[in-house]
Amino acid sequence: MRCSLFLALLLVLTVAHADDFGKKRFIGHSWDLLWVNTQDLVRNQEALEKLPLEGISISIYAKDAEGKQVNLRTAMTAPPWERNWFEEEISRVKQISSGRFKHNLICTFWAPRQRLAWNDDTAWANAAHNLAIAAWIAREGGAKGLLMDPEDYPRTQQYTLQPEDGAYEETAALARRRGAQVMQAMTAEYPDITLLAFWLFSLNRTLYQSKVDLADCAYAHDILWAHFLNGFLDAIPPGATMVDATEYGYRFEAANQDFYKSAWEIAKRAPTLVAPENRVKYSKQVQVGFGLYLDMYTNDETSRWYFGPLDGSRLNHLRANFSQACHASDQYCWVYGEKYRWIKWDWKFKDRDAPTWEEQLPGFEHALALIADPDRVCRQLLDEGLAQGTLVNLVTNPDCSPLQKGELKDDAADWTAGNLPEGWSFWRFDEKQGDFGLDTSKGLGDNYSARATGVRNGCFIVRIPTAPGNTYLVEGYAVGEGSPYLRARWQKEGKWVVPDKDVIVYFDKSQDPSQWRQAIGLANVPPEADSLILLMGMGLGPNQTVWFDKPGIYHLQ
């Protein structure tokens, strides 16, 4: 069966990983998080940690020696900060980062309130000093790094060439030098810092989309931002990470494959704006991420920030977009909202009766959790459903018992039952390679399982009839060698359909392969299918063996 490169890419991106590599993380950001201080966060930490997030944005509000408020919004233009002003803030950031949230980010703003002359050494030394203090706060407080917002709220046009700047070439070189200066200062305090930006080179995406030379666009808006970032790359140490978590993701639509397209552009086209000597660093140390805007799914249709229902539900629309954003990102997506609240805070806002996002969009938190941590949520759903008796395994003879009668209707021509348990079949690419069958000496909780030896490309097969729109938990257990996996595939009237919507789940590689390991995932039946085919696949060497047992398919009502 032939498959386009793009469909193959989508298939790879929908593989579920059990280990931490490739884990996707939602970072909470919002008006309410911008309003609260670290004292509020500590008091409400228990409620916050119930959210399906890996971290939140933290706003720092301290006081200087004269008792005047200091906040990181003014880092680039404020007088030099003293470390002792932030000691109490650091202690509270430590508290917030000591619990479940391990990827908290300290908010910083990169459009100064007064424009800094690029040739002003004193001004830039001061900006670098204060931003280094921000990095120091993050490291001392146990935060993952800094949240970088470069939006030009004060309209000072710091990164757009101005007449007073002089010639473009000289100013571009200065901007690059200032970027290196700031990066050196920050990473001297926090060498393995994560800098998650609302835009890195994606701020200039029209330039790399049109493949123009920067020198030909000297007066383009924010043209100097790209040069400033090249300075970042000049000075970035090996342990630091930059994330281009583009805010343009607010309007991206999964139906148009926008997140995949943007991820490809950031990875493959944005380097045209990167100095050749920095492109290896870029490929290794710059990640793709996305900003996701909750108000799109709650605003009324008169707003220009509006996504309507998908299959009858705006939550379905959110689920589709957030899922693709996660799949296309390297690690991080930040979730931003304005009108509603993450939790019921214990202090009063002006609109203190504003609902939470979960109240406004019921099911939102569960949807977020299922996207970000499907293994944990699926196991929780399965455990609860089995305990309550609400889930029934639809697989014929999951125990591999030779005494239990079963039936596998509509076998394909290249499937064979051999001496397998009733209701099971087997497929292998090379009919003469390896062997398979029922094992009556090894099983999970009994003495029965399905065994394959030396099969390089093959799978055990069970199936159920289904209907479009149904959702199923799929699970299975394996022990032995190779790289076993589960794969939910789809058929319509006995023919394979929509291979790009297959669901692949691997067994937890962190566990001992000599012990039974579980794989579990969620499969949503596409409109084109009438059967779910669960494959228990393997890729074995000549003398390698793997056993499978207890496959499960459970309908979630």
Steps between C-alpha positions, in 0.01 A plus 500: 500500500647835399479797734599859431790650690260736673274219619804311620608806695158523662516133595837543667377804685201312645713230662461498879825492697511351847831654606570867567668561164243660275264576787277796426437768760233766539611820676223715647499873429212746528378832625437357845855360521635839393295670773589275792826515694710220645320524834169431322657207317630341821162534673320346202766244409288198585222608264744592224673163512172325422511658154630288208808721462875444538567857606370855510626850429614681813500879530756646738406805709767607750593821681821698481690648794256794511192277500406574137360216292733327258365267232665326209297689241754780534815286490645664190466859620486495882803611705731213597330252729647360821478130574388544859179666378382162366582265787138464617381452142756225448388316812142497370605394149683211668179404676299515178763295315542239774169331424356351182585792270858444381491726194408840644621803307572852624326769292723749319418767243735587214352822363649774722283786618755745364696411189865415562752639255685204354833679548434591866738273691377617840132437423567152365730408787215594734245298300731199497554532875127505579419213264781304662327563833181355349693188395655479846153518661388212277800283585495572873124445512510169316308630198578359156589835352346816358182572307593760235234735364644727226170663400539875463237609754668839564543555124863601535599304186820377657556241227398711200767710332457871583662803335710569811649151484715573198582257221326164495816289482659670801179488705443134415851420623434695820170319557677168464769608745234608754324165467825321578564735791161425656525125440846489660371685805196273544680171447782601733229478767310203355705298247226246422216751485188453286387814318143452380407789271166600356699561183860436408568505127131430439441869575653557155325207334396699193870541425589133512175401330595719204869397516631855490840626606493702821708774340224551243247569776689752711187693592271206562324501836708332773782421257757553776341228715648237267846653540456524878412129505806417294693653788316264732623210288854638495518477879265215594677229704444131417258438788257783427179467296299755303137430410327677212150452645335717240200705602375471144372163619198683643329485159641172369251234393570128521268445203747694285805323652614848613701380799694246294567758230621755752722245676659415167553868419659577837729198468584526129428850370579723796872406480520719189496788752775336706867568438659193333739452790204472740280255308633191675425662837157595373419143396616361835387765748190670358171317551158547343201586718167679474282751678137389540223749575210375712270792423474374141276223633281711730458834320176553312497500123513879476862492616784475250659261752248220453502131419158344460379146570664194346274195474251690716740607775747782553684273744555261208649790307735579789592133531588475131711815497675439830575139404665599174692780673638249750589248232676763289691660788830376634391536860315814607168667427391797709129542563378857533161637600354837588133500597487211744715346776710191545371446856274660760756729662475590868517871430262729316552626148294787368287235329529261791206292379665411168472126434795270463588364158367160607166657598477689174612207284405180687743216434786736416732380778443134420563566130825679583614219728424235241700685234801571719520176699295233322667205674411620848147608411425181307620285791286705736193460277560127469556444871192701594282340233597146596452572870155648437401232250434753224764368257477165321781344297367446147788279388411136440707278729750756637637234738626287208317203648486195270185396686304815414315509172538807288455620147695737274277576207612625160865396522715653228655260251848539649389450863533159659377356829748214519483358851410836653223547758146526374430848364865580419684523168856567391666679209865510393668659201708189427293184542814289541665717765470414871217323675203588718232334704331443833732460798351287779786553746515881532235764559394802700326347800460162329691268264369627167637763260577555131867451411705603195866411433726634226224694323659816364177662385172359627211536743229321693151625412170546681209710377159639587220661298448864582334820389637843406531736793553231762799531732690200634773429749741245355752312709722196499787333683831374364816339633819415316728641235477729201286814497140386550217745439125529465346649189132578455413493131176558314301308241186567302323197354818296540735752336765712672415870523653828628850373596588850618248453783661185638585514870837351604590442864833364620565302816682685777870467423594617848372171644679165507424318171521168684185603690152554357465860378181685416425720201185710503350768279186666368351434157227718347313330216519710181193550278645270234519184719268221610761275670785549745791261441743476792845382396758375750812556297863398524836536328712206613846369425552134401517370857283757676161424656211714621175405675170694496205462735180665622424733205212730584262723308256696719225728375495835683140620519 
